[in-house]
Amino acid sequence: MEFFPFVKEKILFKGPEAKEAFAFKYYDADRVVLGKTMKEWLPFAMSWWHNLGAAGTDMFGGNTMDKSWGVDKEKDPMGYAKAKVDAGFEFMQKMGIEYYCFHDVDLVPECDDITVMYERLDEIGEYLLKKQQETGIKLLWATSNCFGHRRYMNGAGSSNSAEVYCFAAAQIKKALELCVKLGGKGYVFWGGREGYETLLNTDMKAELEHIAQLFTMARDYGRKIGFTGKFYIEPKPKEPTKHQYDFDSATAIGFLKAHGLENDFQMNIEANHATLAGHTFQHELRVSADAGMLGSIDANEGDFLLGWDVDRFPADVYSATFAMLEVVRAGGLTGGFNFDSKNRRASNTYEDMFHAFILGMDTFALGLLNAAAIIEDGRIDEFVKARYATFHEGIGAKIDAKQATLEECAAYALDKKVCADPGSGAEEKYQEILNQILFGKK
């Protein structure tokens, strides 16, 4: 069965002047930018949950899209699961996307009996492996949905119940096995509900230690069964608990280092989560990169007028430009760019799915081209280097080398008597230079 007959062949790059709807205007997979092809800088992935499952439901209304894929989910759950696979692989082939990501319950309908879930995941795993072998499409990363079922109302790793904790461990074990079977590059911990609402009923120290132990057990089991990729933490605030333990990158990185997990774990940064944490997307990427823990990206956008995770497809070229500056300076990602994005509720056709991915892929391609232009221009980097010139010699160099003492610094200040002006930050000047680099050529 063909699900998307309106796209006759693989969508191709046609250039900025192209008027065709189903064509890339900026994403040219084989174009070389700063020594790598766009495809190498931008390993795009399809999220199973949004693209194949999200049907337009929100807190005020039901489905607006048909994501049944021609099968009655209730009467034939595995037929439905396999139809999703068929639709997903057709979509990825026509889009030229080489990776996908999933939660366990995205692949097969969830049920209360975990033994039935295991059987369903084993069956769909074989079906996915065959599809991968036929198409060359690969798994970017896997994760477990340990937040949706009612058993996880108080969290999974942070649950007050050891029984719930073990059910979460069982889900993670099977998802890791499936990840290894399918050759996944990474495994993500998306800690929905790993937090608390009030300390009146919470032992926070115990909960954090239990989460760390769950990560440690998963790391050890993954290595035991041959998983060689990275484990990722996806920081987020407000999703959905008031006090989320993995609030932002700095919090998550500190947690991993406190428990000796920093060598196996990196960050999976989501743009919309950065917004909810009160940060920019670029900030979260920079914090992760500076710690040597920038791993993968969930590519989407938030809405600054809304206080929840809206998962828009990325369209902000400025944000994509700043993001790609961080990615390029870090040398690239160990993971990729997963479009954890969903069509707007009123964009309810299959054609809209293709338009959304073309928008997202072109946006990041523009971001990459802009980042390369900024780096090649060099003025901004030169200014930043010059701004910290006093740390390149004398007492500043000793401070940078961690050789200075407090007494030496104080003696330096007493000798100078009066402190020199630190110099202008020239923010507006370099914003103008940025615009000149991005828009100066006509």
TAPE-V305398 format. One record per residue. N is the residue number from 1. PSI is psi in degrees with one decimal (NA if undefined). D_FIRST is the distance of its C-alpha to the first C-alpha in Angstrom with 2 decimals. Layout:
# TAPE-V305398
n->N psi->PSI d_first->D_FIRST
n->N psi->PSI d_first->D_FIRST
This chain:
# TAPE-V305398
n->1 psi->132.8 d_first->0.00
n->2 psi->125.7 d_first->3.80
n->3 psi->-27.1 d_first->6.32
n->4 psi->64.0 d_first->9.38
n->5 psi->-16.4 d_first->9.68
n->6 psi->-16.2 d_first->13.40
n->7 psi->108.3 d_first->14.00
n->8 psi->-29.1 d_first->14.03
n->9 psi->176.3 d_first->15.54
n->10 psi->135.1 d_first->17.22
n->11 psi->132.7 d_first->19.67
n->12 psi->163.8 d_first->23.20
n->13 psi->126.4 d_first->26.80
n->14 psi->-6.2 d_first->28.46
n->15 psi->163.1 d_first->31.67
n->16 psi->-23.5 d_first->33.51
n->17 psi->-5.9 d_first->34.10
n->18 psi->139.3 d_first->30.49
n->19 psi->-4.9 d_first->29.47
n->20 psi->139.1 d_first->25.75
n->21 psi->-45.0 d_first->23.79
n->22 psi->70.8 d_first->21.17
n->23 psi->145.6 d_first->23.78
n->24 psi->135.3 d_first->26.03
n->25 psi->-25.6 d_first->29.65
n->26 psi->-27.3 d_first->31.30
n->27 psi->105.0 d_first->28.97
n->28 psi->96.9 d_first->29.54
n->29 psi->-36.2 d_first->28.25
n->30 psi->1.5 d_first->30.77
n->31 psi->132.7 d_first->33.76
n->32 psi->126.5 d_first->36.64
n->33 psi->120.1 d_first->38.37
n->34 psi->44.0 d_first->41.40
n->35 psi->-5.5 d_first->40.64
n->36 psi->155.7 d_first->36.96
n->37 psi->159.4 d_first->33.75
n->38 psi->-39.1 d_first->31.99
n->39 psi->-34.7 d_first->29.14
n->40 psi->-41.5 d_first->31.81
n->41 psi->-32.0 d_first->33.48
n->42 psi->71.0 d_first->30.28
n->43 psi->94.5 d_first->27.80
n->44 psi->147.1 d_first->25.25
n->45 psi->150.3 d_first->23.06
n->46 psi->130.7 d_first->20.42
n->47 psi->125.9 d_first->21.59
n->48 psi->-40.6 d_first->19.12
n->49 psi->-46.6 d_first->21.13
n->50 psi->-49.0 d_first->21.41
n->51 psi->-35.1 d_first->18.26
n->52 psi->-12.5 d_first->15.81
n->53 psi->-39.6 d_first->18.36
n->54 psi->122.2 d_first->21.06
n->55 psi->21.1 d_first->20.56
n->56 psi->1.6 d_first->23.88
n->57 psi->137.6 d_first->26.24
n->58 psi->-175.3 d_first->29.79
n->59 psi->-8.2 d_first->33.14
n->60 psi->-4.2 d_first->33.71
n->61 psi->163.3 d_first->30.46
n->62 psi->-164.6 d_first->27.11
n->63 psi->144.0 d_first->23.50
n->64 psi->-5.4 d_first->22.77
n->65 psi->153.1 d_first->19.11
n->66 psi->105.4 d_first->15.94
n->67 psi->34.1 d_first->14.83
n->68 psi->-21.9 d_first->13.58
n->69 psi->32.8 d_first->9.86
n->70 psi->12.1 d_first->9.59
n->71 psi->140.7 d_first->11.88
n->72 psi->109.7 d_first->15.66
n->73 psi->-37.7 d_first->17.23
n->74 psi->-39.0 d_first->20.51
n->75 psi->-31.3 d_first->19.52
n->76 psi->73.1 d_first->16.99
n->77 psi->-38.4 d_first->17.90
n->78 psi->-30.3 d_first->16.42
n->79 psi->-40.3 d_first->13.05
n->80 psi->-44.1 d_first->13.20
n->81 psi->-41.2 d_first->14.51
n->82 psi->-33.3 d_first->11.81
n->83 psi->-37.8 d_first->9.05
n->84 psi->-40.7 d_first->11.56
n->85 psi->-46.7 d_first->11.84
n->86 psi->-45.1 d_first->8.29
n->87 psi->-43.0 d_first->8.78
n->88 psi->-43.9 d_first->12.32
n->89 psi->-34.3 d_first->12.06
n->90 psi->-44.5 d_first->9.91
n->91 psi->-48.8 d_first->12.59
n->92 psi->-39.7 d_first->15.40
n->93 psi->-42.6 d_first->14.67
n->94 psi->-28.1 d_first->14.67
n->95 psi->-14.6 d_first->17.74
n->96 psi->27.6 d_first->19.50
n->97 psi->131.2 d_first->20.15
n->98 psi->-2.3 d_first->21.16
n->99 psi->159.0 d_first->21.85
n->100 psi->164.0 d_first->20.78
n->101 psi->150.4 d_first->23.00
n->102 psi->154.7 d_first->22.73
n->103 psi->154.7 d_first->24.91
n->104 psi->-42.8 d_first->24.63
n->105 psi->-4.6 d_first->23.78
n->106 psi->-33.8 d_first->20.94
n->107 psi->-41.2 d_first->19.06
n->108 psi->149.3 d_first->19.81
n->109 psi->135.5 d_first->21.44
n->110 psi->148.3 d_first->25.20
n->111 psi->165.2 d_first->27.60
n->112 psi->-34.5 d_first->31.37
n->113 psi->111.7 d_first->31.58
n->114 psi->-23.8 d_first->31.25
n->115 psi->-36.3 d_first->30.97
n->116 psi->-39.4 d_first->27.72
n->117 psi->-43.2 d_first->26.52
n->118 psi->-46.4 d_first->27.54
n->119 psi->-42.9 d_first->25.60
n->120 psi->-41.6 d_first->22.38
n->121 psi->-36.3 d_first->22.91
n->122 psi->-42.9 d_first->23.66
n->123 psi->-45.8 d_first->20.42
n->124 psi->-28.2 d_first->18.23
n->125 psi->-41.9 d_first->20.56
n->126 psi->-39.7 d_first->19.73
n->127 psi->-41.6 d_first->15.97
n->128 psi->-42.4 d_first->16.79
n->129 psi->-42.6 d_first->19.31
n->130 psi->-42.8 d_first->17.01
n->131 psi->-41.2 d_first->14.66
n->132 psi->-43.2 d_first->17.93
n->133 psi->-34.1 d_first->19.24
n->134 psi->-32.5 d_first->16.33
n->135 psi->-20.9 d_first->16.39
n->136 psi->-0.6 d_first->19.98
n->137 psi->144.8 d_first->19.17
n->138 psi->161.2 d_first->21.93
n->139 psi->123.9 d_first->23.11
n->140 psi->-57.8 d_first->25.84
n->141 psi->159.6 d_first->27.16
n->142 psi->160.8 d_first->26.72
n->143 psi->169.4 d_first->28.68
n->144 psi->139.7 d_first->29.36
n->145 psi->91.6 d_first->29.37
n->146 psi->47.9 d_first->32.97
n->147 psi->-22.9 d_first->33.66
n->148 psi->-41.3 d_first->31.34
n->149 psi->149.4 d_first->32.40
n->150 psi->-23.9 d_first->35.73
n->151 psi->-23.1 d_first->37.37
n->152 psi->23.7 d_first->37.36
n->153 psi->-28.3 d_first->39.25
n->154 psi->21.6 d_first->42.15
n->155 psi->177.1 d_first->40.17
n->156 psi->-78.8 d_first->38.96
n->157 psi->-27.0 d_first->41.25
n->158 psi->10.3 d_first->43.71
n->159 psi->151.8 d_first->43.55
n->160 psi->-7.9 d_first->46.84
n->161 psi->123.3 d_first->45.39
n->162 psi->-30.0 d_first->45.33
n->163 psi->-45.8 d_first->42.86
n->164 psi->-43.3 d_first->40.36
n->165 psi->-43.1 d_first->41.11
n->166 psi->-33.6 d_first->40.22
n->167 psi->-39.6 d_first->36.91
n->168 psi->-42.7 d_first->36.07
n->169 psi->-38.7 d_first->37.23
n->170 psi->-40.8 d_first->34.98
n->171 psi->-45.7 d_first->31.89
n->172 psi->-40.8 d_first->32.96
n->173 psi->-48.3 d_first->33.64
n->174 psi->-39.3 d_first->30.16
n->175 psi->-37.4 d_first->28.54
n->176 psi->-41.7 d_first->30.88
n->177 psi->-41.6 d_first->29.98
n->178 psi->-38.6 d_first->26.26
n->179 psi->-44.4 d_first->27.24
n->180 psi->-43.4 d_first->29.24
n->181 psi->-38.5 d_first->26.58
n->182 psi->2.8 d_first->24.10
n->183 psi->31.7 d_first->26.92
n->184 psi->143.0 d_first->27.26
n->185 psi->-19.7 d_first->29.96
n->186 psi->166.4 d_first->31.24
n->187 psi->128.2 d_first->31.51
n->188 psi->138.2 d_first->32.27
n->189 psi->106.2 d_first->34.59
n->190 psi->102.2 d_first->33.74
n->191 psi->49.3 d_first->36.73
n->192 psi->130.6 d_first->35.79
n->193 psi->5.5 d_first->38.75
n->194 psi->81.8 d_first->40.85
n->195 psi->-161.6 d_first->43.91
n->196 psi->163.0 d_first->46.27
n->197 psi->-37.7 d_first->47.51
n->198 psi->143.6 d_first->51.20
n->199 psi->-6.9 d_first->53.55
n->200 psi->-29.1 d_first->55.32
n->201 psi->21.8 d_first->52.90
n->202 psi->133.2 d_first->51.67
n->203 psi->89.4 d_first->52.92
n->204 psi->-41.0 d_first->51.46
n->205 psi->-44.5 d_first->52.96
n->206 psi->-43.1 d_first->51.47
n->207 psi->-43.8 d_first->48.00
n->208 psi->-39.6 d_first->47.99
n->209 psi->-35.6 d_first->49.24
n->210 psi->-40.5 d_first->46.57
n->211 psi->-45.5 d_first->43.80
n->212 psi->-39.3 d_first->45.41
n->213 psi->-38.1 d_first->45.59
n->214 psi->-44.3 d_first->41.90
n->215 psi->-42.5 d_first->41.07
n->216 psi->-44.6 d_first->43.56
n->217 psi->-40.6 d_first->42.18
n->218 psi->-42.5 d_first->38.60
n->219 psi->-48.4 d_first->39.94
n->220 psi->-42.4 d_first->41.88
n->221 psi->-41.2 d_first->39.06
n->222 psi->-47.1 d_first->36.60
n->223 psi->-35.6 d_first->39.12
n->224 psi->-37.1 d_first->39.84
n->225 psi->8.3 d_first->36.28
n->226 psi->13.4 d_first->35.93
n->227 psi->118.0 d_first->34.53
n->228 psi->-1.9 d_first->36.17
n->229 psi->-168.7 d_first->34.65
n->230 psi->145.9 d_first->36.13
n->231 psi->139.7 d_first->36.15
n->232 psi->142.4 d_first->35.82
n->233 psi->134.2 d_first->37.41
n->234 psi->98.8 d_first->35.88
n->235 psi->147.0 d_first->38.95
n->236 psi->146.5 d_first->38.81
n->237 psi->161.4 d_first->41.30
n->238 psi->22.9 d_first->40.97
n->239 psi->89.6 d_first->37.68
n->240 psi->0.6 d_first->38.61
n->241 psi->155.0 d_first->42.14
n->242 psi->-39.7 d_first->45.20
n->243 psi->91.7 d_first->46.43
n->244 psi->131.8 d_first->43.50
n->245 psi->-27.3 d_first->44.66
n->246 psi->55.1 d_first->42.47
n->247 psi->-47.3 d_first->43.52
n->248 psi->-177.7 d_first->43.25
n->249 psi->-45.7 d_first->43.30
n->250 psi->-41.5 d_first->47.05
n->251 psi->-46.9 d_first->47.02
n->252 psi->-40.0 d_first->44.22
n->253 psi->-43.5 d_first->45.82
n->254 psi->-40.7 d_first->49.18
n->255 psi->-46.0 d_first->47.75
n->256 psi->-41.3 d_first->46.16
n->257 psi->-34.7 d_first->49.41
n->258 psi->-24.0 d_first->51.47
n->259 psi->15.0 d_first->49.59
n->260 psi->30.6 d_first->49.36
n->261 psi->2.7 d_first->45.59
n->262 psi->-19.6 d_first->45.65
n->263 psi->-18.8 d_first->45.05
n->264 psi->-15.8 d_first->41.66
n->265 psi->146.3 d_first->40.39
n->266 psi->-178.2 d_first->39.53
n->267 psi->140.4 d_first->38.36
n->268 psi->102.9 d_first->34.87
n->269 psi->127.0 d_first->35.98
n->270 psi->130.1 d_first->34.15
n->271 psi->-44.9 d_first->35.46
n->272 psi->-31.5 d_first->35.34
n->273 psi->-35.1 d_first->37.22
n->274 psi->-44.2 d_first->39.91
n->275 psi->-45.9 d_first->40.41
n->276 psi->-25.7 d_first->40.86
n->277 psi->-1.0 d_first->43.38
n->278 psi->19.0 d_first->45.43
n->279 psi->166.4 d_first->44.65
n->280 psi->159.7 d_first->42.93
n->281 psi->-44.7 d_first->39.83
n->282 psi->-40.0 d_first->42.10
n->283 psi->-48.3 d_first->44.68
n->284 psi->-36.9 d_first->42.35
n->285 psi->-41.8 d_first->41.15
n->286 psi->-44.3 d_first->44.79
n->287 psi->-44.7 d_first->46.00
n->288 psi->-44.0 d_first->43.34
n->289 psi->-41.7 d_first->43.98
n->290 psi->-28.3 d_first->47.74
n->291 psi->1.0 d_first->47.39
n->292 psi->27.5 d_first->45.30
n->293 psi->26.4 d_first->42.41
n->294 psi->112.5 d_first->39.86
n->295 psi->-56.5 d_first->36.63
n->296 psi->168.5 d_first->33.42
n->297 psi->133.9 d_first->32.48
n->298 psi->107.7 d_first->30.33
n->299 psi->107.7 d_first->30.01
n->300 psi->-168.2 d_first->30.37
n->301 psi->148.5 d_first->33.19
n->302 psi->-170.8 d_first->35.35
n->303 psi->116.7 d_first->37.32
n->304 psi->-11.8 d_first->41.08
n->305 psi->-6.8 d_first->41.67
n->306 psi->142.3 d_first->39.63
n->307 psi->29.1 d_first->40.62
n->308 psi->175.0 d_first->37.30
n->309 psi->101.4 d_first->34.25
n->310 psi->-14.7 d_first->32.10
n->311 psi->50.0 d_first->29.75
n->312 psi->152.3 d_first->29.51
n->313 psi->138.9 d_first->27.77
n->314 psi->130.4 d_first->30.67
n->315 psi->-10.3 d_first->32.32
n->316 psi->104.2 d_first->35.99
n->317 psi->-33.3 d_first->36.90
n->318 psi->-48.9 d_first->40.32
n->319 psi->-42.8 d_first->38.90
n->320 psi->-35.8 d_first->36.42
n->321 psi->-48.4 d_first->39.36
n->322 psi->-37.3 d_first->41.55
n->323 psi->-44.8 d_first->38.81
n->324 psi->-27.1 d_first->38.22
n->325 psi->-44.5 d_first->42.00
n->326 psi->-41.6 d_first->42.01
n->327 psi->-45.7 d_first->39.06
n->328 psi->-44.5 d_first->40.58
n->329 psi->-25.4 d_first->44.03
n->330 psi->-5.3 d_first->42.68
n->331 psi->8.3 d_first->41.21
n->332 psi->-174.6 d_first->37.57
n->333 psi->149.9 d_first->35.64
n->334 psi->-23.3 d_first->35.07
n->335 psi->-126.2 d_first->31.78
n->336 psi->-161.8 d_first->29.79
n->337 psi->98.3 d_first->28.74
n->338 psi->123.6 d_first->26.30
n->339 psi->82.1 d_first->25.21
n->340 psi->63.3 d_first->26.29
n->341 psi->150.6 d_first->25.77
n->342 psi->148.1 d_first->24.05
n->343 psi->149.3 d_first->23.57
n->344 psi->155.2 d_first->26.40
n->345 psi->-34.3 d_first->25.96
n->346 psi->-8.9 d_first->26.01
n->347 psi->78.6 d_first->23.52
n->348 psi->18.0 d_first->20.72
n->349 psi->163.2 d_first->17.86
n->350 psi->-33.9 d_first->14.95
n->351 psi->-37.1 d_first->17.06
n->352 psi->-30.3 d_first->19.89
n->353 psi->-43.0 d_first->18.22
n->354 psi->-43.0 d_first->18.31
n->355 psi->-39.7 d_first->21.81
n->356 psi->-44.0 d_first->23.04
n->357 psi->-36.7 d_first->22.17
n->358 psi->-44.1 d_first->23.63
n->359 psi->-50.7 d_first->26.69
n->360 psi->-43.5 d_first->27.13
n->361 psi->-39.9 d_first->26.77
n->362 psi->-36.7 d_first->29.08
n->363 psi->-46.2 d_first->31.54
n->364 psi->-28.5 d_first->32.02
n->365 psi->-42.9 d_first->32.22
n->366 psi->-42.2 d_first->35.01
n->367 psi->-42.0 d_first->36.57
n->368 psi->-46.4 d_first->36.67
n->369 psi->-40.9 d_first->38.26
n->370 psi->-42.5 d_first->40.75
n->371 psi->-41.8 d_first->41.64
n->372 psi->-40.8 d_first->42.33
n->373 psi->-39.3 d_first->44.52
n->374 psi->-45.3 d_first->46.51
n->375 psi->-43.7 d_first->47.09
n->376 psi->-32.9 d_first->48.10
n->377 psi->-45.0 d_first->50.41
n->378 psi->-15.1 d_first->52.16
n->379 psi->-39.9 d_first->54.38
n->380 psi->-44.9 d_first->52.82
n->381 psi->-38.8 d_first->52.88
n->382 psi->-39.9 d_first->56.44
n->383 psi->-43.6 d_first->57.58
n->384 psi->-43.6 d_first->56.18
n->385 psi->-45.4 d_first->57.93
n->386 psi->-31.1 d_first->61.18
n->387 psi->-26.0 d_first->61.03
n->388 psi->25.3 d_first->61.52
n->389 psi->-30.1 d_first->64.11
n->390 psi->-12.7 d_first->66.81
n->391 psi->5.5 d_first->64.85
n->392 psi->-6.2 d_first->64.99
n->393 psi->165.7 d_first->68.73
n->394 psi->-140.0 d_first->71.69
n->395 psi->-33.5 d_first->71.24
n->396 psi->-41.4 d_first->67.65
n->397 psi->-37.0 d_first->66.73
n->398 psi->-37.6 d_first->68.39
n->399 psi->-46.7 d_first->66.38
n->400 psi->-34.7 d_first->63.12
n->401 psi->3.3 d_first->64.16
n->402 psi->35.3 d_first->64.98
n->403 psi->-10.6 d_first->68.60
n->404 psi->151.6 d_first->70.36
n->405 psi->164.1 d_first->72.29
n->406 psi->-37.6 d_first->72.88
n->407 psi->-40.7 d_first->76.56
n->408 psi->-43.2 d_first->75.74
n->409 psi->-43.2 d_first->73.54
n->410 psi->-41.0 d_first->76.26
n->411 psi->-38.1 d_first->78.94
n->412 psi->-46.3 d_first->76.93
n->413 psi->-40.5 d_first->76.71
n->414 psi->-34.6 d_first->80.44
n->415 psi->-38.4 d_first->81.35
n->416 psi->-29.6 d_first->79.35
n->417 psi->-50.8 d_first->80.84
n->418 psi->133.2 d_first->78.57
n->419 psi->134.5 d_first->74.77
n->420 psi->154.8 d_first->73.27
n->421 psi->134.9 d_first->70.68
n->422 psi->-11.1 d_first->67.15
n->423 psi->157.7 d_first->66.08
n->424 psi->143.1 d_first->63.60
n->425 psi->-16.7 d_first->59.93
n->426 psi->38.6 d_first->59.34
n->427 psi->-46.6 d_first->56.05
n->428 psi->-37.4 d_first->56.05
n->429 psi->-44.4 d_first->56.98
n->430 psi->-20.6 d_first->54.02
n->431 psi->-39.0 d_first->51.60
n->432 psi->-40.3 d_first->52.86
n->433 psi->-40.3 d_first->52.45
n->434 psi->-48.5 d_first->48.86
n->435 psi->-37.3 d_first->48.18
n->436 psi->-43.0 d_first->49.99
n->437 psi->-42.2 d_first->47.82
n->438 psi->-34.9 d_first->44.57
n->439 psi->4.5 d_first->45.52
n->440 psi->-29.1 d_first->48.61
n->441 psi->132.7 d_first->46.94
n->442 psi->NA d_first->46.12
